[in-house]
Amino acid sequence: MIGAIVDGGDLIHVVWVSLASGLGVTAAYAVAIVGGSRAVELRRDGRAVEAAIFAIVGIAALAAVLAAIVFGIVALTDK
């Protein structure tokens, strides 16, 4: 009865995509935190070039997280 309602392939696809996106967004947010904290620390030590590189990495990772959030909202409201 339940097998006729739920397609196993679609269910596996949902689990796989949610696992990958959950790990990916979490990793990107962790990179954003590390980039920001290292940029502040290096700037305080007077190493402006390295601080700028870490700041760029942190901003790029934060942009990736925000893009994933927007993509998720668009995907939810599209259907």
C-alpha positions in Angstrom: 0.0 0.0 0.0 2.7 2.5 1.0 4.9 1.3 -1.8 2.3 2.5 -4.3 2.2 6.0 -2.8 6.0 6.6 -2.3 8.5 6.1 -5.1 11.7 4.6 -3.6 14.0 6.3 -6.2 12.6 9.7 -5.4 12.9 9.1 -1.7 16.6 8.1 -2.0 17.1 11.2 -4.2 15.6 13.5 -1.5 17.8 11.9 1.2 20.9 12.2 -0.9 20.3 15.9 -1.9 19.4 16.9 1.6 22.5 15.2 3.1 24.8 16.8 0.5 23.3 20.3 0.8 23.3 20.1 4.6 27.0 19.2 4.7 27.9 21.7 2.0 26.1 24.6 3.6 27.5 23.7 7.0 31.0 23.5 5.5 30.7 26.8 3.7 29.5 28.5 6.9 32.4 27.1 8.8 34.8 28.5 6.1 33.1 31.9 6.4 33.6 31.9 10.2 37.3 30.8 9.9 37.9 33.4 7.2 36.4 36.2 9.2 38.2 35.3 12.4 41.6 34.8 10.8 41.2 38.1 8.9 40.6 39.9 12.1 43.5 38.2 13.8 45.9 38.8 11.0 44.8 42.4 10.6 45.5 42.9 14.3 49.0 41.5 13.8 49.7 43.9 11.0 49.6 41.4 8.2 47.2 43.2 5.9 47.7 41.1 2.7 47.0 37.8 4.4 44.1 39.4 6.2 42.6 40.6 2.9 42.9 37.1 1.5 41.1 35.5 4.4 38.5 38.2 4.3 37.8 37.5 0.6 37.6 33.8 1.3 35.2 34.5 4.2 33.0 36.8 2.1 32.9 34.3 -0.8 31.8 31.5 1.6 29.2 33.7 3.2 27.9 34.5 -0.3 27.7 30.8 -1.1 25.6 30.2 2.1 23.3 33.1 1.2 22.9 31.7 -2.4 22.0 28.3 -1.0 19.4 29.9 1.2 17.9 31.8 -1.7 18.0 28.7 -3.9 16.2 26.7 -1.2 13.5 29.3 -0.8 13.0 29.6 -4.5 12.8 25.8 -4.8 10.2 25.6 -2.1 8.0 28.3 -3.5 8.3 27.1 -7.1 6.2 24.0 -6.6 
